[in-house]
């Protein structure tokens, strides 16, 4: 049987909320140790829910290796695009400098 965070996330949230309600009932009956125990259990279930959610969002539950390789491929493509953009900007700067020169300096003499 496989552990499925998608199933256990709502269960852990429900247990956390249930124990928070139990803290109120235990505190109302003036049982501080009982209320503290429920608060600790609610905190534990809440932390577990946060952990499960980070696994779901981070892609570990959906095949983290596949997601990681896709991110690396995108980073490589992004690096190539940045390099191409830099080269294009250099070419544009060169073309602007050539066009900014006066017409006499750009002319080639007919005898040469």
Secondary structure, DSSP 8 states (H G I E B T S, - for coil): ----HHHHHHHHHHHHHHHHHHHHHHHHTT-HHHHHHHHHHHHHHHHHHHHHHHHHHHTSTTTHHHHHHHHHHHHHHHHHHHHHHHHHHHHHHHHHHHHHS-HHHH---TT-
